[in-house]
Amino acid sequence: MKELVETIAKALADDVEAVKTEERVNEDGTEVVSLKVAESDMGKVIGKGGRIAKAIRSVVKAASMKENKRVLVEILDEKSSAQTPE
């Protein structure tokens, strides 16, 4: 899932070098993909009213269902270390 999120984010972002993804598994087995982008690209990745962020999460959810996994996507700016997904 990490690669999927990174590919989508790089297509949206202007500063492709600043796009970073990290993957971890919570104690309940949920996979969490953290996406970090440049501050200038936050609006492009989140979108108006969070529409693009919601679409990214929907695509990841559909892909994760094929693998019988639960995956959450966190969107962070360069300074953040964690943000609760919606």
Summary of the structure (lengths in Angstrom):
residues: 86
radius of gyration: 12.1
end to end distance: 18.0
largest distance: 35.2
contacts: 242
relative contact order: 0.22
helix: 48%
strand: 23%
